[in-house]
Amino acid sequence: MTKRALLSVYDKTGIVDFALFLIKKGYTLLSTGGTCRMLREAGVDVTEVSEYTGAEEILDGRVKTLHPKIHGGLLGRRDDKGHLKTMEEQGIDPIDVVVVNLYPFFEKSGEGLPMDTLVEFIDIGGPAMLRAAAKNHAHVAVVSDPSDYEAVMSEWTRDGELGRSTRRRLAGQVFALTGAYDSAVATAILGMDTMPEWLSFSYRKDTNLRYGENPHQKAAWYIPSSAAAFGALSDLVQHQGKDLSFNNLRDLDGAWQTVSDFDELACIGVKHAAPCGAALGTSTLDAWEKARDADPVSIFGGIVAFNREIDESTASSLSELFLEVIAAPGYTMGALEVFKKKKNLRVLTIRGPSTDRWEALPVDGGFCLQEVDRGFAPEAEWTVPTRVKPTAEQMADLSFAWKLVKHVKSNGIALVSDKKTIGIGTGQANRVGAVRIALEGKDAEGAVLASDAFFPFDDGVKTAASAGIKAIIQPGGSVRDDESIKACDEAGISMVLTGRRHFRH
């Protein structure tokens, strides 16, 4: 019986060599369109699918392989007498190998094409053939990725055939690919302005990580398969240093989201998923030194992110301390030369601000989907219910503290003076506890305080007042707001209400 292989690929990398290998293995080749032309130009003996089926391509190539002689040849079971009888009666020959990759919808979806143009990059015949072959992988070998050609040829040459486990792995890859492909198409058509009834994500593995949060946990780094969904971290450039770890990526995400919220020149230090020092500055060196001095103990071994290019003097100062990761939108050549002296330090360029629209938070048995907490209530909508009003300098510090505290785990408190943090209380079960942690060991005289959510009681305000805090910013909304406002008036503190809460669990 004649052995047949069907080759129809958009990415033609390595296809000629693989086709010649299949011929040596005794296969007769079928192919379509551009793949057929390329193989013939290379001197490969191949039959065009339309010649084989007797049905010409129609509808500008939209219908090429959707034919019983193709799908019957792929889906017919070789161990089922009924299938074999039907195939013989219908003149359907088995197709034993399928080599198909898809139209580049992943890439094209990020080019801003109008929908009537983009839909022409939705592959129909390719996924149909892949899925049919993968379903019947006990009898059909299916290859969907050019990077698999070499391994397939090696095993085939060594063992004389492809093992069942290899066929199964290749088939599994097909369903993972077509699932991601369909998800990318659905997202492009539906958009993500609403939460659809059926939701899937389309990601591809960028790299395996050494381990997860702890050495006994496996981990990998995935990035969006569709160019339209690329976020800031999926397009980072690593200039030097060890590979990024799971914890590096989680901390880096927090640092970059935080620094992206500032229009002013900012530096953010993060340790164990929590900001540990932050500042605005007149230069990257000024901002870094303020952020470092805000908590020089916690920043050791942390991650530092900037929203401006780093120069040589800043790089020299950063290099004086052990840090895991430096992230910025750019570096001078002098800065990169300085960093080379610390070969394990990870130095990253992240080209754009944090852009994710949605975030999925896993829970046991599913996940919750929500919009990313973007933006702030305009300052024009803020109110000051206290008798004492904040000064211009205090308002500048309150604005900085308010942007920062959004990224502090709830219950979150940030203390700020002269556009730099002096204390952070994070992730406490009660708000006054977070205030106390932020104030512990700090000289807070004249500083301002930001709280990510309202004060349920006046104890937080009274604790802040006893430490010398002069202004407080919080969203308001508690039934006991009047008690907190009264405590501020009694202590001569100004209080600003933003009207928008920023919990971060």
Buried (B, 14 or more C-beta within 10 A) or exposed (E): EEBBBBBBBBEBEBBBEBBBBBBEBEBBBBBBBEBBEBBEEEEBEBBBBBEBBEBEBEEEEEBBBBBBBBBBBBBBBBEEEEBBEEBEEEEBBBBBBBBBBBBBBBEBBBEEBEEEEBEBBBBBBBBBBBBBBBBBBEBBBBBBBBEBBEEBBEBBEEEEEBEEEBBEBBBEBBBEBBBBBBBBBBBBEBEBEEEEEEBEBBBEEEEEBEBBEEEEEEBEBEBBBBBBBBBBBBBBEBBBBBEBBBBBBBBBBBBBBBBBBBEBBBBBBBBBBBBBBBBBBEEBBBBBBBBBBBBEEBBBEBBBBBBBBBBBBBBBBBBEBEBBBBBBBBBBEBBBEBBBEBEEBBBBBBEEBBBBEEBEEEEEEEEEBEEEBEEBBEEEEBEBBBEBEBEEBBBBBBBBBBBBBBBBBBBBBBBBBBBBBBBBBBBBEEBBBBBBBBBEEBEBEBBBBBBBBBBBBBBBBBBBBEBBBBBBBBBBEBEEBEBBBBBBBEBEBBBBBBEBBBEBE
